[in-house]
Amino acid sequence: MIKISDAELEIMQVIWDKSPISTNEIVEVMAHKKSWNMRTVHTLISRLEKKGAIEHKKEGRLYIYSPLVKRQDYIVSESRSFARRFYNGTVGKMVMSFIDADVLSDEEIAELKKMLDEREKK
């Protein structure tokens, strides 16, 4: 999976949410969200394109961007990478550390139980 920096991920979130989206629209969203200037946004878009995370089509004078990497695929890849780095690849250990540290609310734990029960029924 492609490695995306935190700043690039901010741009990817916008593209995933609003695709297809023009450069100007991305710049506008990021100006409000992060106060980033046009040059910063263009640099990050260029990096994402070079990495193969996004593509563009030219419509008149506009560049319209779409993701080449699906959000869910990226989330799964990053989650696996996180579990591998910090929990020897064991998601169960990761979840238990969240439970033990009281990171998860009772509602979140109940939701996890429900998801596991539903998964078990399949």
Backbone as XML, in Angstrom:
<?xml version="1.0"?>
<chain id="A" units="angstrom">
  <residue number="1" name="MET">
    <atom name="N" x="0.845" y="-1.184" z="0.000"/>
    <atom name="CA" x="0.000" y="0.000" z="0.000"/>
    <atom name="C" x="0.887" y="1.242" z="0.000"/>
  </residue>
  <residue number="2" name="ILE">
    <atom name="N" x="0.394" y="2.268" z="-0.598"/>
    <atom name="CA" x="1.080" y="3.548" z="-0.693"/>
    <atom name="C" x="1.191" y="4.180" z="0.692"/>
  </residue>
  <residue number="3" name="LYS">
    <atom name="N" x="2.351" y="4.753" z="0.980"/>
    <atom name="CA" x="2.530" y="5.495" z="2.230"/>
    <atom name="C" x="2.122" y="6.947" z="2.002"/>
  </residue>
  <residue number="4" name="ILE">
    <atom name="N" x="1.222" y="7.423" z="2.830"/>
    <atom name="CA" x="0.695" y="8.776" z="2.717"/>
    <atom name="C" x="0.999" y="9.519" z="4.016"/>
  </residue>
  <residue number="5" name="SER">
    <atom name="N" x="1.611" y="10.686" z="3.893"/>
    <atom name="CA" x="1.935" y="11.488" z="5.083"/>
    <atom name="C" x="0.646" y="12.047" z="5.692"/>
  </residue>
  <residue number="6" name="ASP">
    <atom name="N" x="0.749" y="12.572" z="6.896"/>
    <atom name="CA" x="-0.422" y="13.150" z="7.558"/>
    <atom name="C" x="-1.002" y="14.309" z="6.753"/>
  </residue>
  <residue number="7" name="ALA">
    <atom name="N" x="-0.138" y="15.162" z="6.213"/>
    <atom name="CA" x="-0.619" y="16.295" z="5.415"/>
    <atom name="C" x="-1.293" y="15.808" z="4.130"/>
  </residue>
  <residue number="8" name="GLU">
    <atom name="N" x="-0.689" y="14.822" z="3.487"/>
    <atom name="CA" x="-1.292" y="14.255" z="2.279"/>
    <atom name="C" x="-2.634" y="13.605" z="2.593"/>
  </residue>
  <residue number="9" name="LEU">
    <atom name="N" x="-2.727" y="12.994" z="3.757"/>
    <atom name="CA" x="-3.980" y="12.358" z="4.161"/>
    <atom name="C" x="-5.103" y="13.382" z="4.291"/>
  </residue>
  <residue number="10" name="GLU">
    <atom name="N" x="-4.775" y="14.584" z="4.726"/>
    <atom name="CA" x="-5.780" y="15.650" z="4.807"/>
    <atom name="C" x="-6.378" y="15.913" z="3.418"/>
  </residue>
  <residue number="11" name="ILE">
    <atom name="N" x="-5.528" y="15.949" z="2.405"/>
    <atom name="CA" x="-5.985" y="16.147" z="1.031"/>
    <atom name="C" x="-6.788" y="14.933" z="0.562"/>
  </residue>
  <residue number="12" name="MET">
    <atom name="N" x="-6.292" y="13.739" z="0.879"/>
    <atom name="CA" x="-7.003" y="12.511" z="0.474"/>
    <atom name="C" x="-8.411" y="12.475" z="1.064"/>
  </residue>
  <residue number="13" name="GLN">
    <atom name="N" x="-8.552" y="12.907" z="2.319"/>
    <atom name="CA" x="-9.879" y="12.913" z="2.951"/>
    <atom name="C" x="-10.849" y="13.769" z="2.148"/>
  </residue>
  <residue number="14" name="VAL">
    <atom name="N" x="-10.376" y="14.911" z="1.701"/>
    <atom name="CA" x="-11.217" y="15.811" z="0.901"/>
    <atom name="C" x="-11.573" y="15.146" z="-0.423"/>
  </residue>
  <residue number="15" name="ILE">
    <atom name="N" x="-10.597" y="14.538" z="-1.061"/>
    <atom name="CA" x="-10.849" y="13.889" z="-2.355"/>
    <atom name="C" x="-11.786" y="12.701" z="-2.181"/>
  </residue>
  <residue number="16" name="TRP">
    <atom name="N" x="-11.576" y="11.889" z="-1.141"/>
    <atom name="CA" x="-12.498" y="10.771" z="-0.890"/>
    <atom name="C" x="-13.918" y="11.277" z="-0.655"/>
  </residue>
  <residue number="17" name="ASP">
    <atom name="N" x="-14.048" y="12.351" z="0.101"/>
    <atom name="CA" x="-15.372" y="12.868" z="0.456"/>
    <atom name="C" x="-16.088" y="13.540" z="-0.709"/>
  </residue>
  <residue number="18" name="LYS">
    <atom name="N" x="-15.346" y="14.221" z="-1.579"/>
    <atom name="CA" x="-15.987" y="15.093" z="-2.563"/>
    <atom name="C" x="-15.671" y="14.748" z="-4.018"/>
  </residue>
  <residue number="19" name="SER">
    <atom name="N" x="-15.024" y="13.644" z="-4.255"/>
    <atom name="CA" x="-14.625" y="13.261" z="-5.607"/>
    <atom name="C" x="-15.830" y="13.087" z="-6.528"/>
  </residue>
  <residue number="20" name="PRO">
    <atom name="N" x="-15.714" y="13.506" z="-7.785"/>
    <atom name="CA" x="-14.600" y="14.227" z="-8.394"/>
    <atom name="C" x="-14.585" y="15.682" z="-7.949"/>
  </residue>
  <residue number="21" name="ILE">
    <atom name="N" x="-13.378" y="16.218" z="-7.788"/>
    <atom name="CA" x="-13.223" y="17.561" z="-7.239"/>
    <atom name="C" x="-12.082" y="18.296" z="-7.950"/>
  </residue>
  <residue number="22" name="SER">
    <atom name="N" x="-12.275" y="19.580" z="-8.193"/>
    <atom name="CA" x="-11.266" y="20.379" z="-8.890"/>
    <atom name="C" x="-10.189" y="20.854" z="-7.915"/>
  </residue>
  <residue number="23" name="THR">
    <atom name="N" x="-9.078" y="21.261" z="-8.488"/>
    <atom name="CA" x="-7.987" y="21.828" z="-7.696"/>
    <atom name="C" x="-8.478" y="23.017" z="-6.881"/>
  </residue>
  <residue number="24" name="ASN">
    <atom name="N" x="-9.218" y="23.902" z="-7.526"/>
    <atom name="CA" x="-9.708" y="25.099" z="-6.835"/>
    <atom name="C" x="-10.602" y="24.744" z="-5.653"/>
  </residue>
  <residue number="25" name="GLU">
    <atom name="N" x="-11.423" y="23.714" z="-5.809"/>
    <atom name="CA" x="-12.301" y="23.297" z="-4.710"/>
    <atom name="C" x="-11.482" y="22.722" z="-3.555"/>
  </residue>
  <residue number="26" name="ILE">
    <atom name="N" x="-10.448" y="21.955" z="-3.880"/>
    <atom name="CA" x="-9.573" y="21.401" z="-2.835"/>
    <atom name="C" x="-8.888" y="22.546" z="-2.087"/>
  </residue>
  <residue number="27" name="VAL">
    <atom name="N" x="-8.364" y="23.509" z="-2.838"/>
    <atom name="CA" x="-7.693" y="24.664" z="-2.228"/>
    <atom name="C" x="-8.657" y="25.395" z="-1.299"/>
  </residue>
  <residue number="28" name="GLU">
    <atom name="N" x="-9.888" y="25.591" z="-1.747"/>
    <atom name="CA" x="-10.883" y="26.301" z="-0.937"/>
    <atom name="C" x="-11.188" y="25.559" z="0.362"/>
  </residue>
  <residue number="29" name="VAL">
    <atom name="N" x="-11.398" y="24.254" z="0.269"/>
    <atom name="CA" x="-11.683" y="23.453" z="1.471"/>
    <atom name="C" x="-10.512" y="23.528" z="2.442"/>
  </residue>
  <residue number="30" name="MET">
    <atom name="N" x="-9.298" y="23.374" z="1.929"/>
    <atom name="CA" x="-8.127" y="23.352" z="2.799"/>
    <atom name="C" x="-7.807" y="24.728" z="3.373"/>
  </residue>
  <residue number="31" name="ALA">
    <atom name="N" x="-8.176" y="25.782" z="2.662"/>
    <atom name="CA" x="-7.972" y="27.134" z="3.192"/>
    <atom name="C" x="-8.823" y="27.350" z="4.435"/>
  </residue>
  <residue number="32" name="HIS">
    <atom name="N" x="-10.026" y="26.782" z="4.442"/>
    <atom name="CA" x="-10.912" y="26.914" z="5.602"/>
    <atom name="C" x="-10.538" y="25.928" z="6.702"/>
  </residue>
  <residue number="33" name="LYS">
    <atom name="N" x="-10.145" y="24.738" z="6.295"/>
    <atom name="CA" x="-9.871" y="23.669" z="7.247"/>
    <atom name="C" x="-8.515" y="23.831" z="7.944"/>
  </residue>
  <residue number="34" name="LYS">
    <atom name="N" x="-7.496" y="24.202" z="7.186"/>
    <atom name="CA" x="-6.132" y="24.251" z="7.718"/>
    <atom name="C" x="-5.413" y="25.564" z="7.477"/>
  </residue>
  <residue number="35" name="SER">
    <atom name="N" x="-6.041" y="26.494" z="6.828"/>
    <atom name="CA" x="-5.403" y="27.764" z="6.446"/>
    <atom name="C" x="-4.183" y="27.542" z="5.562"/>
  </residue>
  <residue number="36" name="TRP">
    <atom name="N" x="-4.222" y="26.496" z="4.759"/>
    <atom name="CA" x="-3.124" y="26.227" z="3.837"/>
    <atom name="C" x="-3.262" y="27.100" z="2.601"/>
  </residue>
  <residue number="37" name="ASN">
    <atom name="N" x="-2.135" y="27.549" z="2.074"/>
    <atom name="CA" x="-2.186" y="28.346" z="0.853"/>
    <atom name="C" x="-2.199" y="27.445" z="-0.381"/>
  </residue>
  <residue number="38" name="MET">
    <atom name="N" x="-2.401" y="28.062" z="-1.532"/>
    <atom name="CA" x="-2.536" y="27.332" z="-2.788"/>
    <atom name="C" x="-1.285" y="26.507" z="-3.103"/>
  </residue>
  <residue number="39" name="ARG">
    <atom name="N" x="-0.130" y="27.061" z="-2.857"/>
    <atom name="CA" x="1.126" y="26.362" z="-3.171"/>
    <atom name="C" x="1.260" y="25.070" z="-2.352"/>
  </residue>
  <residue number="40" name="THR">
    <atom name="N" x="0.926" y="25.123" z="-1.087"/>
    <atom name="CA" x="0.993" y="23.934" z="-0.230"/>
    <atom name="C" x="0.062" y="22.843" z="-0.749"/>
  </residue>
  <residue number="41" name="VAL">
    <atom name="N" x="-1.163" y="23.223" z="-1.070"/>
    <atom name="CA" x="-2.145" y="22.256" z="-1.574"/>
    <atom name="C" x="-1.670" y="21.664" z="-2.893"/>
  </residue>
  <residue number="42" name="HIS">
    <atom name="N" x="-1.175" y="22.492" z="-3.796"/>
    <atom name="CA" x="-0.673" y="21.995" z="-5.088"/>
    <atom name="C" x="0.483" y="21.010" z="-4.889"/>
  </residue>
  <residue number="43" name="THR">
    <atom name="N" x="1.378" y="21.312" z="-3.966"/>
    <atom name="CA" x="2.506" y="20.421" z="-3.680"/>
    <atom name="C" x="2.012" y="19.070" z="-3.192"/>
  </residue>
  <residue number="44" name="LEU">
    <atom name="N" x="1.054" y="19.077" z="-2.269"/>
    <atom name="CA" x="0.529" y="17.823" z="-1.720"/>
    <atom name="C" x="-0.231" y="17.030" z="-2.771"/>
  </residue>
  <residue number="45" name="ILE">
    <atom name="N" x="-0.991" y="17.706" z="-3.606"/>
    <atom name="CA" x="-1.704" y="17.037" z="-4.701"/>
    <atom name="C" x="-0.699" y="16.383" z="-5.643"/>
  </residue>
  <residue number="46" name="SER">
    <atom name="N" x="0.354" y="17.107" z="-5.977"/>
    <atom name="CA" x="1.389" y="16.577" z="-6.866"/>
    <atom name="C" x="2.037" y="15.326" z="-6.268"/>
  </residue>
  <residue number="47" name="ARG">
    <atom name="N" x="2.340" y="15.362" z="-4.988"/>
    <atom name="CA" x="2.937" y="14.191" z="-4.324"/>
    <atom name="C" x="1.998" y="12.995" z="-4.377"/>
  </residue>
  <residue number="48" name="LEU">
    <atom name="N" x="0.715" y="13.244" z="-4.108"/>
    <atom name="CA" x="-0.259" y="12.152" z="-4.129"/>
    <atom name="C" x="-0.388" y="11.551" z="-5.525"/>
  </residue>
  <residue number="49" name="GLU">
    <atom name="N" x="-0.324" y="12.401" z="-6.528"/>
    <atom name="CA" x="-0.406" y="11.909" z="-7.904"/>
    <atom name="C" x="0.830" y="11.075" z="-8.253"/>
  </residue>
  <residue number="50" name="LYS">
    <atom name="N" x="2.004" y="11.538" z="-7.863"/>
    <atom name="CA" x="3.241" y="10.796" z="-8.127"/>
    <atom name="C" x="3.240" y="9.439" z="-7.436"/>
  </residue>
  <residue number="51" name="LYS">
    <atom name="N" x="2.624" y="9.376" z="-6.271"/>
    <atom name="CA" x="2.542" y="8.117" z="-5.525"/>
    <atom name="C" x="1.486" y="7.171" z="-6.090"/>
  </residue>
  <residue number="52" name="GLY">
    <atom name="N" x="0.639" y="7.664" z="-6.975"/>
    <atom name="CA" x="-0.412" y="6.829" z="-7.552"/>
    <atom name="C" x="-1.651" y="6.746" z="-6.685"/>
  </residue>
  <residue number="53" name="ALA">
    <atom name="N" x="-1.814" y="7.686" z="-5.764"/>
    <atom name="CA" x="-2.982" y="7.679" z="-4.880"/>
    <atom name="C" x="-4.189" y="8.353" z="-5.522"/>
  </residue>
  <residue number="54" name="ILE">
    <atom name="N" x="-3.920" y="9.307" z="-6.425"/>
    <atom name="CA" x="-4.994" y="10.035" z="-7.100"/>
    <atom name="C" x="-4.656" y="10.174" z="-8.581"/>
  </residue>
  <residue number="55" name="GLU">
    <atom name="N" x="-5.655" y="10.531" z="-9.350"/>
    <atom name="CA" x="-5.453" y="10.834" z="-10.761"/>
    <atom name="C" x="-6.255" y="12.082" z="-11.095"/>
  </residue>
  <residue number="56" name="HIS">
    <atom name="N" x="-5.908" y="12.693" z="-12.227"/>
    <atom name="CA" x="-6.681" y="13.858" z="-12.647"/>
    <atom name="C" x="-7.099" y="13.713" z="-14.104"/>
  </residue>
  <residue number="57" name="LYS">
    <atom name="N" x="-8.178" y="14.404" z="-14.405"/>
    <atom name="CA" x="-8.639" y="14.549" z="-15.780"/>
    <atom name="C" x="-8.750" y="16.044" z="-16.017"/>
  </residue>
  <residue number="58" name="LYS">
    <atom name="N" x="-8.372" y="16.464" z="-17.205"/>
    <atom name="CA" x="-8.442" y="17.884" z="-17.521"/>
    <atom name="C" x="-9.770" y="18.172" z="-18.207"/>
  </residue>
  <residue number="59" name="GLU">
    <atom name="N" x="-10.514" y="19.114" z="-17.650"/>
    <atom name="CA" x="-11.785" y="19.553" z="-18.219"/>
    <atom name="C" x="-11.671" y="21.046" z="-18.479"/>
  </residue>
  <residue number="60" name="GLY">
    <atom name="N" x="-11.385" y="21.375" z="-19.721"/>
    <atom name="CA" x="-11.131" y="22.781" z="-20.034"/>
    <atom name="C" x="-9.847" y="23.206" z="-19.352"/>
  </residue>
  <residue number="61" name="ARG">
    <atom name="N" x="-9.955" y="24.238" z="-18.519"/>
    <atom name="CA" x="-8.780" y="24.725" z="-17.787"/>
    <atom name="C" x="-8.671" y="24.104" z="-16.391"/>
  </residue>
  <residue number="62" name="LEU">
    <atom name="N" x="-9.629" y="23.258" z="-16.025"/>
    <atom name="CA" x="-9.654" y="22.676" z="-14.684"/>
    <atom name="C" x="-9.045" y="21.278" z="-14.653"/>
  </residue>
  <residue number="63" name="TYR">
    <atom name="N" x="-8.411" y="20.970" z="-13.537"/>
    <atom name="CA" x="-7.973" y="19.613" z="-13.255"/>
    <atom name="C" x="-8.959" y="19.050" z="-12.233"/>
  </residue>
  <residue number="64" name="ILE">
    <atom name="N" x="-9.525" y="17.891" z="-12.569"/>
    <atom name="CA" x="-10.506" y="17.246" z="-11.709"/>
    <atom name="C" x="-9.875" y="15.967" z="-11.157"/>
  </residue>
  <residue number="65" name="TYR">
    <atom name="N" x="-9.871" y="15.847" z="-9.825"/>
    <atom name="CA" x="-9.176" y="14.744" z="-9.161"/>
    <atom name="C" x="-10.142" y="13.687" z="-8.641"/>
  </residue>
  <residue number="66" name="SER">
    <atom name="N" x="-9.663" y="12.440" z="-8.730"/>
    <atom name="CA" x="-10.382" y="11.286" z="-8.199"/>
    <atom name="C" x="-9.366" y="10.373" z="-7.522"/>
  </residue>
  <residue number="67" name="PRO">
    <atom name="N" x="-9.797" y="9.641" z="-6.508"/>
    <atom name="CA" x="-8.867" y="8.731" z="-5.829"/>
    <atom name="C" x="-8.625" y="7.465" z="-6.642"/>
  </residue>
  <residue number="68" name="LEU">
    <atom name="N" x="-7.422" y="6.956" z="-6.571"/>
    <atom name="CA" x="-7.099" y="5.640" z="-7.126"/>
    <atom name="C" x="-7.030" y="4.606" z="-6.007"/>
  </residue>
  <residue number="69" name="VAL">
    <atom name="N" x="-6.865" y="5.085" z="-4.785"/>
    <atom name="CA" x="-6.823" y="4.232" z="-3.594"/>
    <atom name="C" x="-8.164" y="4.381" z="-2.891"/>
  </residue>
  <residue number="70" name="LYS">
    <atom name="N" x="-8.805" y="3.264" z="-2.614"/>
    <atom name="CA" x="-10.073" y="3.306" z="-1.885"/>
    <atom name="C" x="-9.807" y="3.595" z="-0.416"/>
  </residue>
  <residue number="71" name="ARG">
    <atom name="N" x="-10.691" y="4.394" z="0.167"/>
    <atom name="CA" x="-10.546" y="4.762" z="1.577"/>
    <atom name="C" x="-10.486" y="3.524" z="2.468"/>
  </residue>
  <residue number="72" name="GLN">
    <atom name="N" x="-11.384" y="2.584" z="2.260"/>
    <atom name="CA" x="-11.435" y="1.390" z="3.113"/>
    <atom name="C" x="-10.155" y="0.566" z="2.981"/>
  </residue>
  <residue number="73" name="ASP">
    <atom name="N" x="-9.624" y="0.445" z="1.766"/>
    <atom name="CA" x="-8.366" y="-0.291" z="1.575"/>
    <atom name="C" x="-7.226" y="0.381" z="2.330"/>
  </residue>
  <residue number="74" name="TYR">
    <atom name="N" x="-7.195" y="1.703" z="2.302"/>
    <atom name="CA" x="-6.153" y="2.437" z="3.005"/>
    <atom name="C" x="-6.295" y="2.260" z="4.517"/>
  </residue>
  <residue number="75" name="ILE">
    <atom name="N" x="-7.514" y="2.342" z="5.017"/>
    <atom name="CA" x="-7.762" y="2.181" z="6.454"/>
    <atom name="C" x="-7.317" y="0.802" z="6.920"/>
  </residue>
  <residue number="76" name="VAL">
    <atom name="N" x="-7.664" y="-0.225" z="6.167"/>
    <atom name="CA" x="-7.275" y="-1.595" z="6.531"/>
    <atom name="C" x="-5.758" y="-1.724" z="6.543"/>
  </residue>
  <residue number="77" name="SER">
    <atom name="N" x="-5.102" y="-1.186" z="5.527"/>
    <atom name="CA" x="-3.642" y="-1.265" z="5.442"/>
    <atom name="C" x="-2.971" y="-0.548" z="6.612"/>
  </residue>
  <residue number="78" name="GLU">
    <atom name="N" x="-3.442" y="0.653" z="6.915"/>
    <atom name="CA" x="-2.858" y="1.421" z="8.020"/>
    <atom name="C" x="-3.140" y="0.759" z="9.369"/>
  </residue>
  <residue number="79" name="SER">
    <atom name="N" x="-4.314" y="0.182" z="9.521"/>
    <atom name="CA" x="-4.662" y="-0.507" z="10.773"/>
    <atom name="C" x="-3.760" y="-1.713" z="10.979"/>
  </residue>
  <residue number="80" name="ARG">
    <atom name="N" x="-3.542" y="-2.475" z="9.923"/>
    <atom name="CA" x="-2.648" y="-3.639" z="10.012"/>
    <atom name="C" x="-1.225" y="-3.192" z="10.347"/>
  </residue>
  <residue number="81" name="SER">
    <atom name="N" x="-0.781" y="-2.116" z="9.699"/>
    <atom name="CA" x="0.559" y="-1.606" z="9.946"/>
    <atom name="C" x="0.707" y="-1.161" z="11.404"/>
  </residue>
  <residue number="82" name="PHE">
    <atom name="N" x="-0.294" y="-0.479" z="11.924"/>
    <atom name="CA" x="-0.272" y="-0.024" z="13.312"/>
    <atom name="C" x="-0.222" y="-1.215" z="14.265"/>
  </residue>
  <residue number="83" name="ALA">
    <atom name="N" x="-1.078" y="-2.199" z="14.029"/>
    <atom name="CA" x="-1.108" y="-3.388" z="14.890"/>
    <atom name="C" x="0.223" y="-4.139" z="14.819"/>
  </residue>
  <residue number="84" name="ARG">
    <atom name="N" x="0.804" y="-4.220" z="13.647"/>
    <atom name="CA" x="2.081" y="-4.908" z="13.473"/>
    <atom name="C" x="3.201" y="-4.177" z="14.227"/>
  </residue>
  <residue number="85" name="ARG">
    <atom name="N" x="3.233" y="-2.850" z="14.139"/>
    <atom name="CA" x="4.302" y="-2.075" z="14.779"/>
    <atom name="C" x="4.210" y="-2.063" z="16.296"/>
  </residue>
  <residue number="86" name="PHE">
    <atom name="N" x="2.986" y="-1.963" z="16.826"/>
    <atom name="CA" x="2.841" y="-1.759" z="18.261"/>
    <atom name="C" x="2.332" y="-2.978" z="19.039"/>
  </residue>
  <residue number="87" name="TYR">
    <atom name="N" x="1.716" y="-3.938" z="18.334"/>
    <atom name="CA" x="1.094" y="-5.061" z="19.043"/>
    <atom name="C" x="1.467" y="-6.399" z="18.426"/>
  </residue>
  <residue number="88" name="ASN">
    <atom name="N" x="2.649" y="-6.473" z="17.826"/>
    <atom name="CA" x="3.118" y="-7.708" z="17.197"/>
    <atom name="C" x="2.099" y="-8.288" z="16.225"/>
  </residue>
  <residue number="89" name="GLY">
    <atom name="N" x="1.352" y="-7.413" z="15.583"/>
    <atom name="CA" x="0.399" y="-7.848" z="14.570"/>
    <atom name="C" x="-0.898" y="-8.396" z="15.105"/>
  </residue>
  <residue number="90" name="THR">
    <atom name="N" x="-1.099" y="-8.335" z="16.402"/>
    <atom name="CA" x="-2.293" y="-8.917" z="17.011"/>
    <atom name="C" x="-3.315" y="-7.832" z="17.328"/>
  </residue>
  <residue number="91" name="VAL">
    <atom name="N" x="-4.389" y="-7.838" z="16.586"/>
    <atom name="CA" x="-5.449" y="-6.843" z="16.788"/>
    <atom name="C" x="-6.101" y="-7.032" z="18.149"/>
  </residue>
  <residue number="92" name="GLY">
    <atom name="N" x="-6.239" y="-8.273" z="18.577"/>
    <atom name="CA" x="-6.834" y="-8.555" z="19.889"/>
    <atom name="C" x="-6.077" y="-7.866" z="21.017"/>
  </residue>
  <residue number="93" name="LYS">
    <atom name="N" x="-4.740" y="-7.903" z="20.950"/>
    <atom name="CA" x="-3.926" y="-7.223" z="21.966"/>
    <atom name="C" x="-4.158" y="-5.714" z="21.916"/>
  </residue>
  <residue number="94" name="MET">
    <atom name="N" x="-4.310" y="-5.203" z="20.710"/>
    <atom name="CA" x="-4.551" y="-3.774" z="20.561"/>
    <atom name="C" x="-5.877" y="-3.401" z="21.206"/>
  </residue>
  <residue number="95" name="VAL">
    <atom name="N" x="-6.918" y="-4.151" z="20.915"/>
    <atom name="CA" x="-8.244" y="-3.863" z="21.474"/>
    <atom name="C" x="-8.204" y="-3.987" z="22.990"/>
  </residue>
  <residue number="96" name="MET">
    <atom name="N" x="-7.545" y="-5.014" z="23.493"/>
    <atom name="CA" x="-7.450" y="-5.187" z="24.951"/>
    <atom name="C" x="-6.712" y="-4.024" z="25.607"/>
  </residue>
  <residue number="97" name="SER">
    <atom name="N" x="-5.684" y="-3.510" z="24.941"/>
    <atom name="CA" x="-4.974" y="-2.369" z="25.531"/>
    <atom name="C" x="-5.885" y="-1.149" z="25.590"/>
  </residue>
  <residue number="98" name="PHE">
    <atom name="N" x="-6.749" y="-0.980" z="24.584"/>
    <atom name="CA" x="-7.720" y="0.118" z="24.607"/>
    <atom name="C" x="-8.719" y="-0.075" z="25.745"/>
  </residue>
  <residue number="99" name="ILE">
    <atom name="N" x="-9.174" y="-1.304" z="25.926"/>
    <atom name="CA" x="-10.137" y="-1.600" z="26.998"/>
    <atom name="C" x="-9.484" y="-1.385" z="28.363"/>
  </residue>
  <residue number="100" name="ASP">
    <atom name="N" x="-8.278" y="-1.936" z="28.544"/>
    <atom name="CA" x="-7.575" y="-1.816" z="29.819"/>
    <atom name="C" x="-7.256" y="-0.364" z="30.180"/>
  </residue>
  <residue number="101" name="ALA">
    <atom name="N" x="-7.011" y="0.456" z="29.184"/>
    <atom name="CA" x="-6.667" y="1.862" z="29.429"/>
    <atom name="C" x="-7.910" y="2.744" z="29.482"/>
  </residue>
  <residue number="102" name="ASP">
    <atom name="N" x="-9.078" y="2.128" z="29.472"/>
    <atom name="CA" x="-10.354" y="2.856" z="29.493"/>
    <atom name="C" x="-10.474" y="3.856" z="28.346"/>
  </residue>
  <residue number="103" name="VAL">
    <atom name="N" x="-9.911" y="3.496" z="27.196"/>
    <atom name="CA" x="-10.020" y="4.338" z="26.005"/>
    <atom name="C" x="-11.399" y="4.168" z="25.377"/>
  </residue>
  <residue number="104" name="LEU">
    <atom name="N" x="-11.939" y="2.955" z="25.490"/>
    <atom name="CA" x="-13.252" y="2.655" z="24.908"/>
    <atom name="C" x="-14.356" y="2.867" z="25.941"/>
  </residue>
  <residue number="105" name="SER">
    <atom name="N" x="-15.425" y="3.504" z="25.496"/>
    <atom name="CA" x="-16.582" y="3.690" z="26.371"/>
    <atom name="C" x="-17.371" y="2.379" z="26.449"/>
  </residue>
  <residue number="106" name="ASP">
    <atom name="N" x="-18.299" y="2.317" z="27.398"/>
    <atom name="CA" x="-19.156" y="1.135" z="27.511"/>
    <atom name="C" x="-19.954" y="0.926" z="26.223"/>
  </residue>
  <residue number="107" name="GLU">
    <atom name="N" x="-20.367" y="2.022" z="25.610"/>
    <atom name="CA" x="-21.130" y="1.930" z="24.355"/>
    <atom name="C" x="-20.264" y="1.357" z="23.235"/>
  </residue>
  <residue number="108" name="GLU">
    <atom name="N" x="-19.018" y="1.783" z="23.175"/>
    <atom name="CA" x="-18.115" y="1.267" z="22.149"/>
    <atom name="C" x="-17.823" y="-0.216" z="22.357"/>
  </residue>
  <residue number="109" name="ILE">
    <atom name="N" x="-17.674" y="-0.624" z="23.612"/>
    <atom name="CA" x="-17.450" y="-2.039" z="23.917"/>
    <atom name="C" x="-18.677" y="-2.851" z="23.524"/>
  </residue>
  <residue number="110" name="ALA">
    <atom name="N" x="-19.860" y="-2.345" z="23.820"/>
    <atom name="CA" x="-21.092" y="-3.032" z="23.436"/>
    <atom name="C" x="-21.193" y="-3.143" z="21.914"/>
  </residue>
  <residue number="111" name="GLU">
    <atom name="N" x="-20.794" y="-2.091" z="21.235"/>
    <atom name="CA" x="-20.817" y="-2.107" z="19.768"/>
    <atom name="C" x="-19.834" y="-3.148" z="19.223"/>
  </residue>
  <residue number="112" name="LEU">
    <atom name="N" x="-18.657" y="-3.237" z="19.826"/>
    <atom name="CA" x="-17.682" y="-4.258" z="19.425"/>
    <atom name="C" x="-18.245" y="-5.664" z="19.630"/>
  </residue>
  <residue number="113" name="LYS">
    <atom name="N" x="-18.881" y="-5.889" z="20.779"/>
    <atom name="CA" x="-19.489" y="-7.197" z="21.050"/>
    <atom name="C" x="-20.530" y="-7.535" z="19.993"/>
  </residue>
  <residue number="114" name="LYS">
    <atom name="N" x="-21.340" y="-6.559" z="19.653"/>
    <atom name="CA" x="-22.384" y="-6.761" z="18.643"/>
    <atom name="C" x="-21.762" y="-7.111" z="17.286"/>
  </residue>
  <residue number="115" name="MET">
    <atom name="N" x="-20.715" y="-6.387" z="16.904"/>
    <atom name="CA" x="-20.044" y="-6.673" z="15.627"/>
    <atom name="C" x="-19.439" y="-8.076" z="15.613"/>
  </residue>
  <residue number="116" name="LEU">
    <atom name="N" x="-18.837" y="-8.467" z="16.740"/>
    <atom name="CA" x="-18.241" y="-9.799" z="16.817"/>
    <atom name="C" x="-19.314" y="-10.884" z="16.757"/>
  </residue>
  <residue number="117" name="ASP">
    <atom name="N" x="-20.432" y="-10.648" z="17.439"/>
    <atom name="CA" x="-21.546" y="-11.611" z="17.387"/>
    <atom name="C" x="-22.082" y="-11.753" z="15.968"/>
  </residue>
  <residue number="118" name="GLU">
    <atom name="N" x="-22.240" y="-10.635" z="15.272"/>
    <atom name="CA" x="-22.725" y="-10.670" z="13.900"/>
    <atom name="C" x="-21.739" y="-11.371" z="12.981"/>
  </residue>
  <residue number="119" name="ARG">
    <atom name="N" x="-20.481" y="-11.112" z="13.193"/>
    <atom name="CA" x="-19.423" y="-11.757" z="12.383"/>
    <atom name="C" x="-19.408" y="-13.261" z="12.620"/>
  </residue>
  <residue number="120" name="GLU">
    <atom name="N" x="-19.624" y="-13.667" z="13.862"/>
    <atom name="CA" x="-19.627" y="-15.083" z="14.220"/>
    <atom name="C" x="-20.781" y="-15.825" z="13.556"/>
  </residue>
  <residue number="121" name="LYS">
    <atom name="N" x="-21.905" y="-15.142" z="13.334"/>
    <atom name="CA" x="-23.085" y="-15.750" z="12.710"/>
    <atom name="C" x="-22.894" y="-16.029" z="11.230"/>
  </residue>
  <residue number="122" name="LYS">
    <atom name="N" x="-21.934" y="-15.367" z="10.611"/>
    <atom name="CA" x="-21.710" y="-15.529" z="9.167"/>
    <atom name="C" x="-21.091" y="-16.859" z="8.828"/>
  </residue>
</chain>
